Amino acid sequence: MDKPVAKIGGWQEKSRKEVYSNPWITVTHSEVVTPAGTDGIYGLVHFHNLAVGVVPIDDEGYTWLVRQSRYPLQEYTWEIPEGGSPEGEDPLETAKRELKEEVGLTATDWEPLLNMHLSNSVTNEEAIIYVARGISLGETELEDSEDITSVRIPLSEAIQKVMAGEITDSLSVAALLKLAYLQRI
């Protein structure tokens, strides 16, 4: 059993027990005192990797989306290229690797677009998203677990897919809507 964590805000953790772990996540069960002073429980999913996404934009204002099957949803989704950055790896290097693996692209210019906490009521998962410019085309290097196809479309069309509900992945939605906002100011 892990040592209880100090009081944070109105929450007091009395005990914590790991109930499941694999290379990507650890699930813990905590006995807590709620902000109202009552006893309660809390289940948390702790992610081992930082989520990293990248929006590649070429000189013509086009971007690339990837379509892949997502096991938890049992459906295909359209997303920006994204993946997990292991502890100790520079997230920018992860973004470069994922862009090459999933879409076959390299880029010369990189800038952070946003940082996010994903589903912070039950997980500690964090994300960073980059914009990549100075695009060069190459070959994909898909992993065994990836069944990805990609498409090059105008950035404005990708933003419209978010607005139409065709893109629902949280990193993709946040990144594309932030770019839409930045283009308006």
PyMOL commands that set and color helices and strands:
alter all, ss='L'
color gray80, all
select helices_A, chain A and resi 91-103+155-163+170-184
alter helices_A, ss='H'
color red, helices_A
select strands_A, chain A and resi 12-21+25-33+39-47+49-56+62-70+75-79+82-86+105-117+126-137+149-154
alter strands_A, ss='S'
color yellow, strands_A
deselect
rebuild
show_as cartoon
